Amino acid sequence: MKPIERPLDKAILKPEEAARHFNLRLYAPSAELADWVEHYWTLAWDLRGHAPFSQQVLSYPSINLTLENENGASHAEVYGVPRVPSPAR
């Protein structure tokens, strides 16, 4: 597989912080799959001797931002960004 070099700016929140805790590598798909697959990825980390680290990601490529005004009260809602950490497995 051919490695893809690009910044970790898609779907990963706080990519600079993430890069200090794990190694994410992207790989191009074959020409036959390129219409359906953007990339493959692998992830490696070793946190021995370090504090636990949690990473949030977005459901790339989209989030929904809704601005509402109901009964004179305005508010915004963001969907697609987790509000609480995922449960430990």
N, C-alpha and C positions, 0 to 999 in steps of 0.2 A: 504494500500500500504506500502511496505517496503522501508524506507529511504535508500539512497545510500550516504555514506560518501566518498568524494574524493575532491581533490583541484579543484578550478575553473580555470583549465588550458586549457580547450578545448573551442575554439571559442570565448572566452571573452578576449578582449584586456585589458591589465593592470588589471589583476584580483585582485591585492591587493587594488588598488584604488576603484574598483567596490565594494569590500566587505565592504568598509566603508560607502557606500551609499544605498545598498539594500541587501536583504536576498534572496538568491536563494537556493532552495531545490530540490534535485533530488530524484526520486522514481523509483524503479525497476518495469518493466511490469510483468504481469502474465506469467507463463510458456508457455501458449498458444500463447502469442504475442511476446515472446522474440526473435524469429527469424526475426521479422520485426520492433520492437520498441526497441531502445537502452535504453531510459528512458523517464519518464514524468518529467515535472518541474513546479514549482510554483515560483512566484516572488512577494515579498512584499517590500514596501518602505514607508517612511514617511519623507518628506523633509520640513515639516512645520518649519519655522524659519531658514532654510538653503538656500544657493544659489542653483539654478537649476543645475542639473547634467545630462550630456549626456553620454551614453555608446555606444561604438562601438563593434560589434560582427562580426566574420567571418562566411561565409557560410560553417560551419563545415561539412565535414571534409577536405575541400580542398580550396586551392587557386592555381592560376596558376602564375608561375614566368616565364617570357619569356625574354631571352637575345638575342638581335638582332644586326647584323652588316650590315647596308645597306649603300652602296656607301661610305664606309670608316668611317661611323659614327656609333659608338656603343651606344646602350641604353638598358635599362631594363624596363620592364612593369610588374606591379603586378596587377592581376585581382582578385577580391573577397574581397578586402579591400575598404570600402567606402572612397572616397576622400573628400566628403562634408557631413555635418550632414544631417540626414533625416529631411524633413520639419516637423514643429510642427503640431500636429493634434488637 
